[in-house]
Amino acid sequence: MSTVIGIDGCRAGWITTKILDDKSLSFHVIKNLNDCYIKDSNLTHIGIDIPLELSRTGKRPAEVEARLLLKKRSCTIFSPPTINALRCASYIHACEINCKESGKRISKQSWNLFPKIKETQRFLKNEFIIKPSVYEIHPELSFMAMNGMKVIEASKKSDLGKKIRIKLIQNFFPSFRFELVRKRFKRNDVLDDDILDSISVLWSTLRIVDNIAQFVPKNPKKTNMRIYF
């Protein structure tokens, strides 16, 4: 039997979502990926919203195809840094290296994700990773797939965007009640969209288990360069 978890970054670290035997959802906030909760959950499949494998040029076909699919929401797909840029200790140096290797500077969004990208890289090299399979997933692609491959143009941070995404989630997880989950975590630790994104990551990971998930790019050179949904 598969034990599946969806992980999304949050201010406190990471928020995880797991489906239980009764089809309800279980949520936990962990400070880092080496948390005992991850190690002791007997996981078979992990979905996570973070780049798993970087390129030396900073250009991954996955982002190119994902932006084409998301159209007006293509801005939600950020460009990962080059391998060498990730090693830089300062934002200015990272921008210089990334511009030299990819032709583009590092965005602030990308720079802010450096610690989590590095943490994930270490996690992937951990011996623990021999057991579960880990997949890169992007929430906006997942919500698009939930919505019959129609892009949700309303931002996930808007009231309308949140309502749309909650309704889509409840189509697949009827017992989910957003407000009950919201009360469990401080807003300074977990944002509303962090909760919803972690569920969408779980949903796509379940599709991977069922062998019905889609991914970009269509013809990846390496499986870790795929973004699933």
N, C-alpha and C positions, 0 to 999 in steps of 0.2 A: 504493500500500500504506500502511495506517495504522501510525503509530508511536505507541504508547500508553504512558502512564506514570501511576502512582498515587502520590500524595504524602500523607504524614501528618506532623504535627508531632512533634518529639522534643526532648529536652533540648539536643542538639547543634545543633539547627536543624530540619532536615526529613529524613525518610528516604523514598527514592524506590524504587519497584519497577517494573521494565520487563520485558515478555515478549520473549524472543529468538526467532529463527527456528526453533530446535529445541524451542520451547515451554517451555524452562527459564526461571527467573526471575533477573533481575539486580538487585542491591541497591546503592544508593549513599547515603551521608549527605552532605548539603550544608549549608553554614552559612546560606545565604539563597537566595531564589528567583532571584537574578541570577547564580547560579553558572554557569560556562561549561558544565558538564555539561547543564544545562537548555537553554541556548542552542544548543549544538552537537549536540544529539541529533536534530535534524530532526523534532521532535514534531508530530503532527497533532491529538492529543487529550490533554488533561491532566485528571485527576480529582484533587480535593484536598479534604481534610476540614477546611474552614474556611468560614465564611459569606462569600459573594461580594458580595452586595448587601444593605445594611442599610436599615431604614426609619426615618422620622422619629419614629414612635411606638414603635419597638422591637418591634412586634407583626407577626410574619410568619405567614401561614397555614401555611407549610411546617412550622414547629415544632408547631403545634396538631395537624395531621394525623399528623405523625410520632409524637407522643406517644400518640395513639389507637392506632396500629398496634403500637407497642412495649409497650403495657400496663404490666406490672410493670417493664419496663426503660425506661420513659419518663423516668426520672431521668437517663439518659445524654444527653438532648437539653437543652442549655443554651439560655437565651434570649440572643440577640445584643444588644449595646447599641444605643441609638439613634445616629443619625449624629452628633448634637452631643455625646453622652456620650463617643464615641470620641475626640473632640478634646481631652478634658480631660487635664490633666497629673498629677492626683492621684486616688487612689481615692475620697477623700471627695467631691471635686468631681464626679467621674463619677457617684457614687451620687445626689448631689443633682439633677443634670441628668436622669439617667435616671428617677428617681422622679417628677420634675416632668412629664416627657414621656410616660412609659409607666405610671406608677403603681407601679413596682417599682424597688428598689435593684439595684445591680450585684452579682452573686455574685462571690466570690473567683475561681472558675473562669473566669468571663467576663473579669474584670480581668486575670488572668494571660495571657489570650489576646490582649489588646489589641495587643501588639507584632506578633504574627503576623497579626492582622487588618489592621493598618496596612500591614504589609509586602506583604500580598496585594493590598490596594487599589493600592499603588504599582506592583506587578507588572502588574496588569490595565491600567494606563494606559501601560505601556511599549510602545514601537513593536513590540517583539518579539512581542507578543501578537496581532498581526495574523495571524500564521500559524496557531498552534494554537488550537483551541477549548478553553475551560476550563469545567469542570463541578463543582458543589458536590456532594459525596457524604458520607453518614454511614455509618461502618463497621457500626454495630449494625443499621441497615436492610439493609445489604448482606449481613451474616451471616444475617439473617432470611430474605432472598431465597434465599441459598444453601441454607438449611434448609427449602426448600419453603414459605416464608412462615410458618413456625412460629417464634415468638420464642424465643431462647435465654435462658432465665431465669438460668442460671449466669453470674456476673460473669466478664468476660474476664480479670480479675486473679486469679481462683481457679484451682487446678490443674485442676478439672473443666472450667471454662469454657475454659481454654486448650486442653485436649485435644480438646474438641468442635470448637473453631474450627480447630485444626490438621487434624483429620480432614476437615472440610468443605472446606478449602483443597486437601487432597490429592485430593479427588474431582475437582477441576477442573485441578489442577496436580500430577500424580502424582510428578514428580521433586522436588518440594519436600521438603526435610529441615530441619526447624526448627533442630535443634542445630548443623548446619553453618553456618547463617546466624547463629545466636546467637554463635558463636565469633568472628565477624568484627568485632563491635562491642562496645565497652565498655558495661557496664550503666549507667554514669553518663551515657552519651551516648544510648543507645537502650534503652527498656524492651521487655520481651517483647511486650506488646500493641501497641507501636508497629510492630513488624515485621508482626504479623498484620493490623493495621488497614490498613497500606499495601497489602498484598496484596488485601484486600477492596475497597479503593478502585480498584485496578487492575481487578479483576474486574468491578465495576460500570461502569467506563469502557469496557471491552471490550463490555459489553452495550449501551452507548450507540452504539458503532460499528456493532454488529449490529442496531440499531434494535429491541431487545427490552427495554431498561431501563424500569423504572417510576419514577415520581417523585411527590412531594408538593409543593405541593397539586395536586389534580386539575385545577383551572382557575386557573393562575397569571396574574396581570396582567403580569408580566415574566418572561422565561425565566431570568434570573439569580436569581430568587427560588425556583427549584426546588431540591429536594434529591433526587438520583437514588439508585437502588439496583438 
